[in-house]
Amino acid sequence: MYDLISTTTTDLHRLTSCSITISSNGSDHITSLKGQNTIIFAGSRGIGRATAIKLGQEEANIAVGYAGNEEAANKTVDLVKQSGGQAFPFRADVSDDDAVHDAFDQTEKTFGDVDIVINAAAVSVFGPMVNLSTDDLEKSVAVNILGAFHVLREAAKRIADNGRIIQFSTGGTKMPMMGASIYTGTKAAGESMALGLSKELGDKGVTVNVISPGVTDTDGLVMDEDQVKSLIQQTPLGRLGQPEDVADVVSFLCSREARWINGQNIQANGGIL
Ligand SMILES: NC(=O)c1ccc[n+]([C@@H]2O[C@H](COP(=O)([O-])OP(=O)(O)OC[C@H]3O[C@@H](n4cnc5c(N)ncnc54)[C@H](OP(=O)(O)O)[C@@H]3O)[C@@H](O)[C@H]2O)c1
């Protein structure tokens, strides 16, 4: 054991050379997701679209999910194809168990066994609790909780050995925000189910992780200008997150290099938390 006060320069050299040896063991591999069959629930817009394009650049095969916006999904498919990947759109409301099941069927039929499953679907209902209705809660439960369960359970049944499952949560489950009680409450359930699942698939070499973005510039950003300015001020990196910032983290978690990361909730937020 070393403490900082009694550490000598020689100790420091020893520690540094040790860490170089360890890191060089894992750095010889070129990351490639080429041919990895991927389903992205909510791949049509925002972070899901940026993820589809990023994985497409790495020549993955992508099934691009949407709930109602077919035009957006088709646009994502075109962008993936332009970036070098293969893609097709599928319609699946994650609150519908059968639709999720069919999405896996369609992906297996088109590409083969599924290697990567990403669930970015969410309903974002915001407002002070006194103004929220039971209906607001039920809509959020249907997508953020039941939807997460449908996707995670189907992924657990069908994912290929050494696959990757990624569930989206939000930094809001760690940093309570005014007006976000239903959103963060229901996202926390999806997050927790995914982390629980990470304990169940180790015998197949499958990892399950959560990514929790901070405030990210998408259609899902439902804050006024002052709230966004205040969040930027609280962010050490001093800007709003872009979908590509988060998509790069997804790509890393899907890579071979991330094989030892399992059951983690990765905060992708510029350091606000
Ligand atoms: N943006 C942020 O600031 C932020 C912060 C923290 C966490 N997140 C999380 O990151 C993820 C992506 O958010 P985003 O902001 O990129 O989303 P977004 O731009 O608002 O897009 C929403 C996406 O969800 C799909 N969707 C909506 N309801 C669905 C349902 N019932 N079933 C399947 N798909 C559904 C939409 O499909 P259509 O195009 O068909 O409508 C669309 O692809 C979400 O899980 C969100 O909770 C976002």
The ligand as an ORCA input file, in Angstrom:
! r2SCAN-3c Opt
* xyz 0 1
  N     -32.797     14.048    -24.225
  C     -32.459     14.116    -22.946
  O     -32.165     15.198    -22.398
  C     -32.394     12.857    -22.116
  C     -31.908     12.970    -20.802
  C     -31.864     11.829    -20.017
  C     -32.287     10.606    -20.506
  N     -32.760     10.522    -21.789
  C     -33.210      9.207    -22.236
  O     -32.575      8.888    -23.468
  C     -33.465      8.123    -24.286
  C     -33.597      8.769    -25.658
  O     -34.153     10.068    -25.476
  P     -34.193     11.139    -26.669
  O     -34.292     12.485    -26.017
  O     -33.117     10.859    -27.633
  O     -35.618     10.791    -27.354
  P     -36.463     11.702    -28.377
  O     -35.574     12.506    -29.253
  O     -37.528     12.410    -27.588
  O     -37.170     10.578    -29.270
  C     -38.083      9.709    -28.676
  C     -37.884      8.340    -29.297
  O     -38.660      7.399    -28.551
  C     -39.524      6.715    -29.450
  N     -40.707      6.310    -28.692
  C     -41.567      7.092    -28.020
  N     -42.521      6.348    -27.429
  C     -42.238      5.052    -27.755
  C     -42.876      3.819    -27.481
  N     -43.995      3.761    -26.759
  N     -42.322      2.695    -28.001
  C     -41.205      2.733    -28.751
  N     -40.565      3.877    -29.046
  C     -41.082      5.021    -28.555
  C     -39.799      7.730    -30.548
  O     -40.322      7.114    -31.729
  P     -41.101      8.001    -32.852
  O     -40.030      8.725    -33.618
  O     -41.841      7.001    -33.665
  O     -42.000      8.935    -32.116
  C     -38.383      8.298    -30.725
  O     -37.552      7.442    -31.456
  C     -34.789      8.038    -23.511
  O     -34.856      6.794    -22.861
  C     -34.704      9.142    -22.493
  O     -35.427      8.853    -21.308
  C     -32.829     11.624    -22.597
*
